[in-house]
């Protein structure tokens, strides 16, 4: 009978809601982490707040390069839809948290914000009309979403568009 009462007590204890257990970080007990924070803490995903943006990004045959240039960054991007329908431009990029501001073409009329998650850069679904001068046919930078391919700035600096132009050549 005692075993039966003990088993019932254990089952009731297991069913009680209660608070979630605290997490021991080695120094003191903290409340449990959400899934993204736990993945960041374990190094399973990159923290976009503390990630270097320089490198080579790609989607299929399309490329985006970012290299350090003095105190800032140089960016170059090209998308190739085939049959000579392309977009290609170089400029500058700056970053605040998960937002990157790109200025392509040097005239100041193709500037927009893109989202950065540490692995991927997401261009907006609509880019300024000034970006059309960097494109041929019906091509557009809109919706371009390259993923990190390499963190090597040497590789990034060697990216060429379909016409052979270096997109991330620096002034150094």
ZAMI-499786 format. One line per 10 residues: their letters; for each residue x, y, z of N, C-alpha, C. Coordinates in steps of 0.05 Angstrom, whole numbers, plus 5000, padded with zeros to 4 digits. Layout:
# residues N
A = X Y Z X Y Z X Y Z  ...
# end
This chain:
# residues 172
XXXXXXXXXX = 5016 4976 5000 5000 5000 5000 5018 5025 5000  5039 5024 5016 5057 5048 5017 5069 5053 4989  5076 5032 4974 5087 5036 4948 5066 5049 4929  5041 5041 4932 5020 5053 4916 5017 5082 4922  5017 5090 4947 5014 5118 4956 5038 5134 4946  5062 5122 4948 5086 5136 4938 5085 5140 4908  5075 5120 4893 5073 5123 4864 5053 5145 4857  5031 5146 4871 5011 5167 4865 5023 5194 4871  5037 5197 4894 5049 5223 4901 5070 5231 4880  5085 5213 4870 5105 5219 4849 5091 5228 4823
XXXXXXXXXX = 5069 5214 4816 5054 5222 4792 5042 5250 4795  5031 5256 4818 5020 5283 4822 5041 5304 4821  5064 5298 4832 5086 5317 4832 5096 5322 4803  5096 5301 4787 5105 5304 4759 5085 5320 4743  5059 5319 4750 5039 5333 4735 5035 5362 4743  5046 5370 4766 5043 5397 4775 5057 5416 4756  5044 5438 4749 5055 5457 4729 5081 5470 4740  5079 5486 4760 5102 5499 4771 5117 5516 4752  5138 5530 4761 5155 5546 4744 5175 5529 4730  5185 5540 4707 5206 5526 4693 5231 5527 4710
XXXXXXXXXX = 5247 5506 4708 5271 5505 4724 5291 5527 4715  5307 5536 4734 5327 5556 4727 5351 5543 4714  5366 5558 4699 5390 5548 4686 5414 5556 4702  5432 5537 4707 5457 5543 4722 5478 5550 4702  5487 5575 4702 5508 5583 4683 5536 5581 4695  5538 5567 4718 5564 5563 4731 5569 5584 4753  5555 5606 4752 5560 5626 4773 5535 5630 4790  5512 5630 4777 5487 5633 4792 5464 5623 4775  5441 5621 4787 5418 5610 4772 5404 5633 4757  5398 5628 4732 5385 5647 4714 5359 5635 4704
XXXXXXXXXX = 5340 5652 4696 5316 5641 4684 5323 5627 4658  5306 5608 4649 5312 5594 4625 5313 5613 4601  5330 5605 4581 5333 5622 4557 5313 5614 4536  5306 5633 4518 5289 5626 4496 5307 5610 4476  5295 5598 4456 5309 5580 4439 5332 5594 4424  5327 5618 4413 5348 5633 4399 5371 5640 4417  5365 5649 4441 5386 5656 4460 5403 5632 4468  5389 5610 4471 5404 5585 4478 5422 5576 4455  5412 5578 4430 5428 5571 4407 5452 5590 4404  5448 5616 4409 5471 5635 4408 5491 5628 4430
XXXXXXXXXX = 5482 5623 4454 5500 5617 4477 5516 5592 4471  5506 5573 4457 5520 5548 4451 5536 5549 4425  5535 5572 4411 5550 5575 4387 5538 5560 4363  5512 5553 4365 5499 5538 4343 5491 5557 4320  5486 5582 4326 5480 5602 4306 5498 5626 4312  5503 5642 4291 5520 5666 4294 5504 5689 4305  5516 5705 4322 5504 5729 4333 5507 5752 4314  5486 5761 4301 5489 5783 4281 5500 5809 4294  5496 5812 4319 5506 5836 4333 5536 5837 4335  5549 5813 4336 5578 5811 4340 5592 5797 4318
XXXXXXXXXX = 5582 5798 4294 5593 5784 4271 5605 5803 4251  5629 5796 4242 5642 5812 4222 5627 5808 4195  5622 5830 4181 5606 5828 4156 5623 5822 4132  5649 5827 4133 5667 5823 4110 5666 5794 4101  5665 5791 4074 5666 5764 4063 5652 5762 4036  5649 5738 4027 5636 5733 4002 5609 5719 4007  5588 5730 3995 5561 5720 3998 5552 5711 3970  5535 5691 3969 5526 5681 3943 5498 5670 3944  5485 5670 3920 5460 5656 3915 5462 5646 3887  5463 5621 3883 5467 5609 3856 5492 5622 3844
XXXXXXXXXX = 5489 5635 3821 5512 5647 3808 5515 5677 3815  5497 5687 3831 5497 5715 3839 5517 5719 3863  5530 5742 3865 5550 5746 3885 5547 5774 3898  5555 5775 3924 5558 5800 3938 5584 5798 3954  5601 5819 3952 5626 5819 3966 5627 5843 3985  5640 5839 4008 5644 5861 4027 5672 5859 4036  5687 5881 4034 5715 5882 4044 5719 5908 4060  5738 5907 4078 5745 5931 4093 5758 5951 4074  5752 5977 4078 5764 5998 4062 5768 6022 4080  5793 6024 4089 5798 6045 4109 5783 6040 4134
XXXXXXXXXX = 5767 6060 4143 5750 6057 4167 5723 6046 4161  5716 6040 4136 5690 6031 4129 5691 6005 4113  5671 6001 4097 5669 5976 4081 5661 5983 4053  5672 5968 4035 5665 5969 4006 5647 5946 4001  5627 5950 3984 5609 5928 3976 5606 5928 3946  5602 5904 3936 5597 5900 3907 5576 5878 3905  5558 5881 3885 5538 5860 3882 5531 5857 3852  5526 5832 3845 5515 5828 3818 5495 5805 3818  5474 5808 3803 5455 5787 3798 5454 5783 3768  5452 5758 3760 5452 5751 3732 5429 5732 3726
XXXXXXXXXX = 5410 5743 3711 5386 5727 3703 5391 5712 3677  5414 5715 3665 5420 5702 3640 5412 5720 3616  5422 5713 3593 5416 5728 3568 5422 5758 3570  5443 5765 3585 5451 5793 3588 5433 5809 3606  5415 5797 3620 5397 5811 3639 5410 5810 3667  5423 5832 3675 5439 5832 3699 5436 5859 3714  5445 5858 3739 5450 5882 3755 5478 5880 3766  5492 5902 3767 5519 5902 3777 5526 5929 3788  5536 5930 3813 5543 5956 3824 5562 5953 3848  5577 5974 3853 5595 5976 3875 5589 6001 3891
XXXXXXXXXX = 5597 6001 3916 5592 6024 3933 5602 6019 3961  5587 6029 3980 5594 6027 4008 5572 6014 4024  5579 6003 4047 5559 5991 4065 5567 5998 4093  5547 6004 4109 5551 6008 4138 5530 5991 4153  5535 5986 4178 5518 5968 4193 5513 5978 4221  5488 5976 4229 5480 5980 4257 5462 5957 4265  5473 5939 4282 5459 5916 4290 5453 5897 4267  5427 5892 4262 5419 5874 4241 5411 5889 4216  5416 5915 4215 5409 5931 4191 5435 5940 4177  5436 5934 4151 5459 5944 4135 5448 5965 4116
XXXXXXXXXX = 5463 5987 4114 5455 6008 4095 5474 6006 4071  5464 6001 4047 5481 5999 4023 5476 6024 4006  5498 6034 3995 5497 6056 3975 5512 6045 3951  5497 6039 3930 5509 6027 3906 5510 6048 3883  5530 6047 3867 5531 6063 3843 5545 6090 3846  5550 6099 3870 5565 6124 3875 5550 6150 3870  5525 6149 3860 5510 6174 3855 5492 6181 3878  5488 6163 3897 5471 6168 3920 5442 6163 3915  5435 6153 3891 5406 6148 3885 5399 6118 3886  5418 6101 3895 5412 6073 3899 5421 6065 3927
XXXXXXXXXX = 5408 6078 3947 5414 6071 3975 5390 6059 3988  5394 6038 4003 5372 6024 4016 5383 6007 4040  5365 5999 4057 5371 5982 4080 5365 5953 4074  5383 5936 4083 5380 5907 4080 5382 5895 4108  5370 5872 4112 5371 5857 4137 5394 5837 4137  5407 5835 4160 5430 5817 4163 5426 5800 4188  5428 5774 4185 5424 5756 4208 5449 5741 4216  5472 5749 4206 5497 5736 4212 5506 5715 4191  5487 5706 4175 5492 5686 4154 5482 5695 4127  5461 5712 4127 5447 5719 4102 5442 5749 4102
XXXXXXXXXX = 5442 5761 4078 5435 5788 4075 5410 5789 4058  5389 5803 4067 5363 5804 4053 5358 5832 4043  5360 5835 4016 5353 5861 4004 5322 5864 4006  5313 5889 4007 5284 5894 4008 5271 5885 3982  5245 5881 3984 5229 5872 3960 5226 5894 3940  5232 5919 3948 5230 5941 3930 5254 5959 3935  5270 5965 3914 5293 5983 3917 5288 6009 3903  5302 6030 3910 5297 6057 3897 5300 6056 3867  5286 6073 3853 5286 6075 3824 5315 6080 3814  5331 6094 3830 5359 6099 3821 5375 6075 3817
XXXXXXXXXX = 5367 6052 3828 5381 6027 3824 5378 6016 3795  5357 6025 3781 5352 6016 3754 5376 6021 3735  5390 6043 3741 5413 6050 3723 5436 6029 3726  5435 6012 3746 5455 5992 3750 5447 5965 3737  5423 5965 3725 5412 5940 3715 5405 5942 3686  5404 5919 3673 5395 5918 3645 5369 5903 3643  5354 5909 3622 5329 5895 3618 5311 5898 3642  5298 5877 3651 5280 5878 3674 5293 5869 3699  5319 5867 3700 5333 5857 3723 5330 5877 3746  5333 5867 3770 5331 5884 3794 5346 5871 3817
XXXXXXXXXX = 5355 5888 3836 5367 5878 3860 5346 5871 3881  5321 5878 3876 5299 5873 3895 5298 5843 3903  5296 5838 3928 5293 5810 3938 5318 5793 3938  5341 5805 3930 5366 5790 3930 5372 5781 3958  5379 5755 3961 5384 5744 3988 5407 5724 3987  5432 5735 3987 5455 5718 3987 5462 5708 4015  5474 5685 4016 5484 5673 4041 5514 5673 4042  5525 5674 4066 5554 5674 4070 5566 5649 4057  5585 5653 4040 5600 5632 4027 5628 5629 4038  5641 5652 4044 5668 5652 4054 5673 5678 4070
XXXXXXXXXX = 5688 5676 4091 5695 5699 4107 5722 5711 4098  5733 5700 4076 5758 5709 4066 5755 5736 4050  5769 5756 4059 5768 5782 4045 5783 5780 4019  5803 5763 4017 5818 5759 3992 5799 5748 3971  5783 5728 3978 5763 5718 3960 5743 5739 3952  5733 5753 3972 5713 5774 3967 5724 5795 3948  5749 5803 3952 5761 5824 3935 5766 5816 3907  5765 5790 3901 5770 5780 3874 5744 5776 3858  5721 5783 3870 5695 5779 3856 5693 5798 3832  5686 5787 3809 5682 5802 3785 5653 5799 3775
XXXXXXXXXX = 5643 5820 3763 5616 5817 3751 5619 5804 3723  5597 5798 3710 5599 5784 3684 5616 5799 3663  5620 5825 3666 5636 5840 3647 5665 5841 3655  5673 5827 3677 5700 5825 3685 5709 5847 3705  5692 5865 3713 5699 5887 3731 5701 5877 3760  5723 5885 3774 5726 5878 3802 5705 5895 3818  5688 5881 3833 5667 5896 3847 5676 5906 3875  5695 5894 3887 5704 5903 3914 5733 5912 3914  5742 5923 3892 5769 5935 3892 5769 5958 3911  5789 5959 3929 5791 5980 3949 5810 6002 3940
XX = 5809 6024 3955 5826 6047 3949 5852 6045 3963  5857 6024 3979 5882 6021 3994 5905 6015 3976
# end
